Amino acid sequence: MFEDQYLDIFMKISYHILTRDNSSKKPYKQFCLQYCNQLKRIIRSSQLSTINSIISWYYLYKYASNTVCSIDSEEGMSMISHLIFTSFILANKSFDDQCYSCKTWSNIANSSDTNYTYDLKVIKQLESHFLSVVDYKLSFTAIDNDDFWTFLQVMFNDTNSSSHVLHHLKSKIIPTTDASLSIPVTPILYDNFTSPATVSLKSPMTPLTPFSLDRKRTYSNMDYGSMEKLCNSINLDEFTNFEFGFTAQ
């Protein structure tokens, strides 16, 4: 499970990945007051792992890199919250063989103490939109790419977040090479809540299996709706003036 002490940093970096606006702290504080506690509860309730959270950063990075439109840091707060939530869904689906369905995610989100309800239809539409922007490319085998981690380092510096935290999180998914080791070092994916009996090494060429086998989860196929349908059907004030657009890499 994602460590609680890093949740605040995770929220801050997720927000700034999407907005690319570090000129003012006020919009982020407003965003936190409205959405951060709810998103944190969703992370805890869904038992997302540290690796899931890093992958969600990677997807947000790809989304922000591919989209041609910018999200207003003050007027698009609800959109930012929904995109972060959608990145949880996609990270869970791509990393865990047994993943939550959109309906289960809706139940998890709506069980939180919040004044806003995550509508199942909206969740599916946002998922379809997110997938379209990243050109349906959910592979994270290139997550060790220097550009991604360099970008995160800039985000950490701009938000005055500790670089030690970034190095710690990076070590969860990319091993440190030890020159004294005589065996080849391959990317290792692991998490804190696995027991020694269930820990396994995973390279990008091997199938990924969930670490926690006691969570019963269901899977449903993703609904790939059109972008026009998404724009016309989401009935949120923050979405009214938001124009979706994307370019595939």
C-alpha positions as CSV (number, residue, x, y, z in Angstrom):
1,M,0.0,0.0,0.0
2,F,1.1,3.5,-0.7
3,E,2.9,5.0,2.3
4,D,0.7,7.6,4.1
5,Q,3.6,10.0,4.6
6,Y,4.0,10.5,0.9
7,L,0.3,11.2,0.1
8,D,0.6,14.9,0.4
9,I,3.6,15.0,-2.0
10,F,1.7,12.6,-4.4
11,M,-1.2,15.0,-4.5
12,K,0.9,18.0,-5.1
13,I,3.0,16.5,-7.9
14,S,-0.1,15.0,-9.6
15,Y,-1.7,18.5,-9.6
16,H,1.4,20.2,-11.0
17,I,2.0,17.5,-13.7
18,L,-1.4,18.4,-15.2
19,T,-1.3,22.2,-14.7
20,R,2.4,22.8,-15.3
21,D,1.7,26.0,-13.3
22,N,4.0,26.6,-10.4
23,S,3.7,30.4,-10.3
24,S,1.2,30.5,-7.5
25,K,0.4,28.3,-4.5
26,K,-3.1,29.6,-4.1
27,P,-4.8,27.5,-6.8
28,Y,-3.2,24.3,-5.4
29,K,-4.4,25.2,-1.8
30,Q,-7.9,25.7,-3.2
31,F,-7.7,22.4,-5.0
32,C,-6.5,20.6,-1.9
33,L,-9.3,22.0,0.2
34,Q,-11.9,20.6,-2.2
35,Y,-10.4,17.3,-3.5
36,C,-7.2,16.1,-1.8
37,N,-8.7,14.4,1.2
38,Q,-11.2,12.6,-1.0
39,L,-8.5,11.4,-3.4
40,K,-6.3,10.3,-0.4
41,R,-9.2,8.2,1.0
42,I,-9.7,6.6,-2.4
43,I,-6.0,5.6,-2.5
44,R,-6.3,4.1,1.0
45,S,-9.7,2.3,0.3
46,S,-8.5,0.9,-3.0
47,Q,-5.2,-0.2,-1.4
48,L,-3.2,1.2,-4.3
49,S,0.4,0.3,-4.1
50,T,3.4,2.6,-4.3
51,I,4.1,1.2,-7.8
52,N,0.4,1.9,-8.9
53,S,0.9,5.5,-7.8
54,I,4.1,5.9,-9.7
55,I,2.5,4.4,-12.8
56,S,-0.4,6.9,-12.4
57,W,2.1,9.7,-12.4
58,Y,3.6,8.3,-15.6
59,Y,0.1,8.2,-17.2
60,L,-0.6,11.8,-16.1
61,Y,2.8,12.8,-17.6
62,K,1.9,11.1,-20.9
63,Y,-1.6,12.7,-20.8
64,A,-0.1,16.2,-20.2
65,S,2.5,15.7,-22.9
66,N,0.0,14.5,-25.5
67,T,-2.9,16.9,-25.0
68,V,-2.9,20.2,-26.9
69,C,-5.1,22.1,-24.4
70,S,-4.1,23.4,-21.0
71,I,-6.1,23.0,-17.9
72,D,-6.8,26.2,-16.0
73,S,-5.4,25.7,-12.5
74,E,-8.3,27.6,-11.0
75,E,-11.3,26.9,-13.2
76,G,-10.5,23.3,-14.0
77,M,-10.1,21.9,-10.5
78,S,-12.8,19.3,-10.9
79,M,-11.3,18.2,-14.2
80,I,-7.9,17.8,-12.5
81,S,-9.5,15.7,-9.7
82,H,-11.2,13.5,-12.3
83,L,-8.0,12.9,-14.3
84,I,-6.0,12.0,-11.2
85,F,-8.8,9.5,-10.3
86,T,-8.8,8.1,-13.8
87,S,-5.1,7.6,-13.7
88,F,-5.7,5.4,-10.6
89,I,-8.1,3.2,-12.6
90,L,-5.7,2.8,-15.5
91,A,-2.7,2.1,-13.3
92,N,-4.7,-0.6,-11.5
93,K,-5.8,-2.1,-14.8
94,S,-2.4,-2.2,-16.4
95,F,-0.4,-3.4,-13.4
96,D,-2.7,-5.8,-11.7
97,D,-4.0,-8.9,-13.6
98,Q,-7.1,-8.9,-11.3
99,C,-8.3,-5.3,-11.3
100,Y,-11.3,-3.3,-10.1
101,S,-14.1,-2.7,-12.5
102,C,-15.3,0.9,-13.1
103,K,-18.4,0.1,-11.0
104,T,-16.2,-1.0,-8.1
105,W,-14.1,2.2,-8.5
106,S,-17.4,4.2,-8.4
107,N,-18.4,2.4,-5.2
108,I,-15.0,3.0,-3.6
109,A,-15.1,6.7,-4.5
110,N,-18.6,7.2,-3.4
111,S,-18.1,5.5,-0.1
112,S,-15.8,8.3,0.8
113,D,-17.1,11.2,2.9
114,T,-17.7,13.7,0.1
115,N,-20.3,16.1,-1.3
116,Y,-19.6,14.9,-4.9
117,T,-20.7,11.6,-6.4
118,Y,-18.5,9.9,-9.0
119,D,-21.1,8.9,-11.6
120,L,-20.3,5.5,-13.2
121,K,-21.1,6.9,-16.7
122,V,-18.8,9.9,-16.2
123,I,-16.0,7.5,-15.0
124,K,-16.3,5.4,-18.2
125,Q,-16.3,8.5,-20.4
126,L,-13.3,10.0,-18.7
127,E,-11.5,6.7,-19.0
128,S,-12.2,6.6,-22.7
129,H,-11.0,10.2,-23.0
130,F,-7.8,9.6,-21.1
131,L,-7.1,6.5,-23.3
132,S,-7.6,8.5,-26.5
133,V,-5.2,11.2,-25.4
134,V,-2.4,8.7,-24.6
135,D,-3.3,6.8,-27.9
136,Y,-4.3,3.8,-25.9
137,K,-0.7,3.1,-25.0
138,L,-0.7,1.9,-21.4
139,S,2.7,0.1,-21.5
140,F,4.9,1.3,-18.7
141,T,8.0,-0.7,-19.6
142,A,9.7,2.7,-20.5
143,I,8.9,4.2,-17.1
144,D,12.6,4.2,-16.4
145,N,13.1,6.7,-19.2
146,D,15.3,9.6,-18.2
147,D,13.0,12.2,-19.6
148,F,10.2,11.1,-17.2
149,W,12.3,11.2,-14.1
150,T,14.1,14.4,-15.1
151,F,10.6,15.9,-15.5
152,L,9.6,14.7,-12.0
153,Q,12.8,16.1,-10.6
154,V,11.9,19.5,-12.0
155,M,8.4,19.2,-10.5
156,F,9.9,18.3,-7.1
157,N,12.3,21.2,-7.3
158,D,9.6,23.7,-8.3
159,T,7.2,22.6,-5.6
160,N,10.0,22.5,-2.9
161,S,9.4,18.8,-2.4
162,S,12.3,16.7,-1.0
163,S,14.4,15.0,-3.6
164,H,15.0,12.2,-1.1
165,V,11.4,11.2,-1.5
166,L,11.7,11.1,-5.3
167,H,14.8,8.9,-5.0
168,H,13.0,6.6,-2.5
169,L,10.0,6.3,-4.9
170,K,12.2,5.7,-7.9
171,S,14.0,2.9,-6.0
172,K,10.6,1.1,-5.7
173,I,10.5,0.6,-9.5
174,I,14.1,1.0,-10.7
175,P,16.8,-0.9,-8.8
176,T,20.1,0.7,-7.8
177,T,23.0,-0.9,-9.7
178,D,25.7,-2.3,-7.4
179,A,29.0,-2.6,-9.1
180,S,30.0,-5.4,-6.7
181,L,27.2,-7.7,-8.0
182,S,28.3,-10.1,-10.6
183,I,24.8,-11.0,-11.8
184,P,22.8,-8.9,-14.3
185,V,20.4,-6.4,-12.8
186,T,17.0,-6.2,-14.4
187,P,14.1,-3.8,-13.5
188,I,12.4,-5.1,-10.3
189,L,8.8,-4.3,-9.4
190,Y,8.0,-4.9,-5.7
191,D,6.0,-3.5,-2.9
192,N,6.1,-3.1,0.8
193,F,3.1,-5.2,1.7
194,T,4.3,-8.4,0.0
195,S,5.6,-11.1,2.2
196,P,9.0,-12.9,1.6
197,A,7.0,-16.0,0.5
198,T,5.2,-14.1,-2.2
199,V,7.9,-11.7,-3.5
200,S,8.8,-12.3,-7.1
201,L,11.0,-10.5,-9.6
202,K,9.2,-9.1,-12.6
203,S,10.8,-7.9,-15.8
204,P,8.8,-6.3,-18.6
205,M,8.8,-9.6,-20.4
206,T,7.2,-11.6,-17.7
207,P,3.4,-11.5,-16.8
208,L,2.5,-9.2,-13.9
209,T,0.4,-10.7,-11.1
210,P,-1.2,-8.9,-8.2
211,F,0.7,-8.9,-4.9
212,S,-2.3,-9.2,-2.7
213,L,-4.3,-12.3,-3.5
214,D,-7.0,-11.9,-0.9
215,R,-8.7,-9.0,-2.6
216,K,-11.6,-10.2,-4.8
217,R,-11.9,-7.9,-7.8
218,T,-14.0,-7.9,-10.9
219,Y,-13.1,-6.8,-14.4
220,S,-15.2,-5.2,-17.1
221,N,-14.2,-4.1,-20.6
222,M,-13.6,-0.4,-21.1
223,D,-16.1,1.7,-22.9
224,Y,-14.4,3.6,-25.7
225,G,-16.9,6.4,-26.3
226,S,-16.3,9.3,-28.6
227,M,-14.8,12.6,-27.4
228,E,-17.9,14.4,-28.6
229,K,-20.1,12.3,-26.5
230,L,-17.9,12.9,-23.5
231,C,-18.0,16.7,-23.9
232,N,-21.8,16.7,-24.4
233,S,-22.7,14.3,-21.5
234,I,-20.6,15.5,-18.6
235,N,-22.7,17.9,-16.6
236,L,-20.2,19.6,-14.4
237,D,-19.8,23.4,-14.2
238,E,-16.0,23.1,-14.4
239,F,-16.3,21.1,-17.6
240,T,-18.6,23.6,-19.4
241,N,-15.8,25.8,-20.9
242,F,-13.2,23.0,-21.1
243,E,-12.3,22.0,-24.6
244,F,-10.8,18.5,-25.0
245,G,-8.1,18.0,-27.5
246,F,-5.2,15.7,-28.1
247,T,-2.5,14.7,-30.4
248,A,-1.2,11.2,-30.5
249,Q,2.5,10.7,-30.2
